[in-house]
Amino acid sequence: MPAPAVVAAAGKAATKVAKAAGRAQARKLAKKGGTNLYFLGGALSVLMLGLIFVPVIAVTIFLGASVSGLSQEHDPHEAGVISGCVLIQPVDAARTETTNASWTLEQRKIAYEIVNAVLKRGGVTYKAAYTTMMTAMQESALRNIDHGDTLREDTIGVFQIGPEHGTQQQRMTPAWATNNFLDRLEEVEDWQELDPWEAAHRAQNNERASDYQRWYTDGDAQAMTDSLLDSSECSGLPLTPPYNIVSGYGARTPEAANESSWHPAWDFNGEGIPGAVVYAIRPGVVSSIGGAANGLSITDPESGFDVMYLHMYPEDVLVTHGEEVEVGQPIGRVGGAFGYAEHLDLRISTNGLVPPNEQLGVWPKLARSELEGGPEDWVHPNEYMAWFGIDLCPPDQCSYTTDEGR
């Protein structure tokens, strides 16, 4: 029951008890003689019970406000999308104990597979990740079991999925089962507005929503999930690695009639494209969306340059004009334009500026595109990110499929 409802109920109960007690005390006093005693007894009883119930109600209000405050503080984190730069921790990092259970190595391995599948999927909110873990904790206690329960004997796996959703092999594969659950969760109307246990109940069609609740409200799902998330390497990569550079910066040999011979960008491709989540490599404000190249620009406050992400279908853009974004924030999904194969075109426009740090030599001077025979006001994306200590194509996460424009 929400705190205001609890307070209201307590107030009504106090009033009823006070009135009843007042009448009883008054009857006793009346027998001893006198109308004045009748009213005096009733008044005293109401006063005494008021002294008892008012503090109780006050404490209830205080506790209700405290719980509400905690919930509101946690909401922004839950609603936030897990950044693409967040990595998976080793299995050994998984919690061995949470509020309601202790977890064996085998169970923690299942938790690892769930979180890893969430990260590979990309664009998943913390709330969805916690809801997924909560569901697996209740359905199977984080075990990949090959049988159902009394409600349904044909459900199997970590999420107890029925044969109507997939093959036996699929349902017994934790990564597949995790994605299947998330697919069904996202099909629940307005699931983000529901309590997580209610959303899971509708996705799973289990017997009672309340079966899931303790794993969420007691923090088990959050603790296990968070223990496996490593945000220490959030470094501003545009896609979830691994990925490839398929077309470089600078002069190039056109492969199609509508391709330019001078390319002021790096083109990225890789696993899960089209549809892969694109992440902001620099903070800033969204300055434009759309255009012929289906992209968006984010103005970097440190340099005044525009970081441009091209070839995202308008319906897949996840930010709005004027919105402030942070490094690692999902901003869209890889799409296409001009009939090319789907890829991300990442380019940096100087807007004709020379930042103070570059003028003073704090940052190395960057060669402008016009000095290399190209169009005006562009710089090499990777040289730009080197100002901030970032390599957009780290050796262990990225490969070149072109020798041009590295």
N, C-alpha and C positions, 0 to 999 in steps of 0.2 A: 504494500500500500504506500503511495507517495507520502512524503512528510506532511504536506498540508492536510491530506485526508486523515492521517493518523492524529494530527492535532485536533481536527474537527471532531473526530470520533471520541477522542479523550475528553474534549469539552462537553460533548453531549452526555457522555457517561457520568462525568462529574456532576453535571446539573441534575441528572436523574437520581443519582445516589444521594446527593445533598437534599433534594426535595423529599425523597423517601425517608431518609434518616431524620429530617426535620419533623416530618409528620409523626413518625414513631416516637421521637423524644417528646413532642408536644402532647401526644396522647397520654404519655406517662405523667407528665407534669400536670395536665388538665385534671387527671384523676385525683391529684393531690390538692386540687382546688384552685381554680381561677383562670379566667380568660387571659389576664395579663401574662400569667406563667406560660400559657399556651403559645402566645406569640413570642415571648422571650425565649422559650425553649427552641422553637423553630429557628429563630434568628441566630441563636448561639450555635446550633448544629450546622447551619449553612456556613456561618463564619468559620467554624473549626474545620469543616471539610474543605472549605475554600483554601484554608492555609495548607492543607495536604495536597490538594489537586493542582493548585496554581503552580507550585514548584515543579510538579510532575509534568504539567503541560509545558512549562518554560523549558525544562530539560529536553522534552520531546521536540520542541521547536528548535532548540540549539543543535540537537543531534541531527534532526532532519536537515537543517541548514548546512551542517558540517558534511553530511553525506552528499547532499546536493552539490556543495562546493567541490568536493573531491571528484565527483562525476564530471562536473563541468571542466575541471582542470585536465582530466584525462581525455575528454572528447576530441580535442584537436589532434592529439597523437593518433587516436584510433582512426579518425577520418583521413589522416594523411596517408599518402601512398609510399610504400617502401621504396626508397631510392634505388636506382640502378647500380649505384656504386657500393651498395651493401653486399657483403660477401657471406658465404656460409662458414661457420666455425666448425672445427673438427668435432667428431662425435663425443670426444672426451669432455668437451665444454658443456654438453647438455646436462641439465639439472638431474641429479640423482634422487632428489626429493622435492616435492611441492606440497602445498597445504594438505591435500587429501590423499597423497600416495607416495610411495617410493618406486623408483623405476630401475629396472635391470638394464644391462648393456644392450640386450636385444630390443627392448622397448625404446631405448634412447636412439638406437639405429633407425627405428621406424620414424621417430620424431625428426631425425636428421633428414630422412628421405622426404618427409612432408615439407619441411622448410625449404629444402633444396628445390623441390618442384615449384613451390610458391615463388622463389627468386627467379627461377628460369622462366616462369610464365610472364613475369614483369607486370607492372602497373597494378599490383594487388595492394589494397589498403591494409593497414595494421589490423583493423577490425575484422576484415575477411580472413587474414592469416590466423588471428586468435580464434575466430569462430571455427575455422577448419581444424585447428588443434583440439579445441574443446570437443568437437564432434567425434574425432578419432579416440579421444580419451574415454568418452562414454560408450561408444559403439563397440570398441574392441580392447580397451585398456592398452592401446598402442601395440596390438599384436596382430599379425597377419594370419588370421584364423580361417580355416577352410570349411566352416559350418556356420549355420544361422542360430536362431534362438527360438523360443516358444512362439514368438509373434510371427516369424517367417523362417522356415527351415532352409530356404534356398538362397539366403543372403550370405555373402562371404567377404573376406578381406578386412582391411583396416577400417573401412567405412561401412561394412556390412551392406554391400551393394547387390541388388537383385539382378537376375539374368536379363531383364528387360533393358538394362543399360549397357551391357557389354559381355564379352566372352569370359570364360573362367580365368584364362590367363591374364586378360586385362584387369579384371577385378582383383586379382591376387598380386598385381603390380602396384606398389604404393604410390609411385609417381603418377601413373595413369589414374588411379583412384582419387588422388588429390585433385587433379585437374577436372575429373568428372564431377566431384563434389562442388568445386568452385563454379563449374558451368551451371549446375542445378541451383546453386545458391544465387547466382546472378539472374536466374530466371524468376526468382521469387519477387513479386511486385513490391517495390519500395523496401527491399530488404534492409537497406542501410538505415532506415528509420525504425526498424523493429529491434526489440531486444535480441541479442545474438542467439539465445536459446530458442526464441520463437522463430527466427529466420531459419535456423538449422532444422527445427521441427518440420517446417513447411517444405524444406528441401528434401529431407529424409523421409518424411511421412511416417515418423515413428509414433509411438503410443502417446507420449506426453512431452511437451516442451520442457517441463520442469526437470526432467531427467538430466538434461544437459547443464542446468543452471549453475550448479556448485563449481564446476570446472572453470567457469568464467568469473563468477562473482567472488570466488575465493582466490582468484589469481593464478590458478594452476596453468591454464593455457597460455597466459601472458608470460609467466616465468619460464616455461619450457621453450616457447618460441623465441623470446628475447635472448635467452642464453645461447642460441645458435645463430644469432645475427651479429655480424661483424661490420661496423660502420667505420672502422679506423682507416680503411683504405679508400674512402669516398674521394675520388680524385677528378671528377668532372669528365668522365668518358661519355660519349654521346649515345652509345648502345651497350647492351649487356654483352660482354665478350664471351666467346671469341668472335671476331669479325675480320673483314678484309678491306684493304684500300684497293678499289678496282679502277680508279682513275685519279691521276695526280694533279698537282698544282703547276700551272705554267703552260708552255708550248706543248702541244700534243698532236698526234696523228689522228684526225677525225675518222671514226669508224662508221658514221652514218651521215647522210646528206645534211641533216639539220644540226650536227655537232659543230661546236666552235673549235678553232685551231689553237686557241689560248684559253685555258680553263682556270679561273680564279678560285678554285675550290678543291677539296678532297671529296671523292665519292666513296661511300661506305656500303658494304653489302655483307651478308652473313646469315647465320642460322635464324630461322623464324621470319625472314623477310619475304613478302610484304607483311605488314602488321606489327613488326617489332616496335617496342616502345622507344621513343627518342627522349633523351634526358638533357637538361640544360647543362652546358659545360662551364658557363659563367653565370653569375647572378645578374640581375638587372630588371628592366621594365620592358614589357612587350610593346614594341613601337609600331608593328604592322603585322597583319595577318592576311593571307590570300595572295592574289596576283596570279599571273599566268603560270608561274612556276610552282604554285600550290605550296607556299611556305609561310614562315613567320620570322620576324626579326626581334631580337632582344638587345637593347642598348646597355652595354656594360658601363656602369658608373665610374669605374677606375680609369677607363681609357676614353670613353665617349664613342668607341667603335660599336658597330652593329654586328652581332653574331647572328648569322642567318642560317636557318635550317630549311632547306627546300625539298619539295616533293612529298608533302603530306596532304592527303585528301582533306578538304575542309571539315568533313564530319568527324575526322579523327584528331583534330586539334583539341588539346586538353586545357588550354589557357585562353584568356580573354585579353582584348586590347587594353593596355594600361595596367595590367596585373603585374605585381612584383613577383619575381621567381627567384628561387635559390638554386645553388649548384646541386645537381642530382635530381631535381624535380622533374617528373614526367611532363612533357609538353605536347606530345602528339605521338603518332604512329607512322612508320615508313609507308609511303604510298608511291605515287608516280606522277609524271607529267611528260608531255610532248611525245608520248608513245615509247619512251625508253623502258627498259626493265626497271622494276622498282628498286630504288636505292635512296640513301640519304646523301644529299649534296650539302656540305658544310663549308661556308665561306665567311670571310671577315671583311667588312667594309670599314675603311678608316673614316668615312664621312669627311674626308679632306683635312682631318685633324692630325696634329702631332702632340701627343700627351706630354705634360710637363716632365714626367719621369723619363720619357724618351729624350726630350730636349736636354735634360741635365745629365744624361748618361747613366741614370739609375737602371734603366732598362736598355738593353742593346738596341741600336737603331735597326729597324726593319726595312728591307728593300721594298719599295712600292712597286706595284705591278706595272705602272706606266714606264718605269725605268728599265723594265725587262722585256719591253715590246708588247705589253698587254694593255687591257683597258685600265682606266684610271681608278685609283682609290681602293685597291685591294692589297692585302698582305697574306702571306702563307699561313694557313690555319695552325700548323704545328709550331711554327716559329712564334706566332702570337701567343699560343698557350705556354711556350717555354718561358715567357715573362713571368708566369705564375707557377713555374716548376712542374708543368704537366706535359707528358708525352702522350699524344692522342693515339699512337700506335706502339704501345709497349710490346717488347719482343715476345713475351710469354702469353699475350692476349690478342695479338693482331698480326696479320700477314699482308704482304704486298703481292698483288697479282699483276702489277704493272711496274715497269722500270722508269716510267716517265713521271716527273714531278714529285719525287719523294721529298 
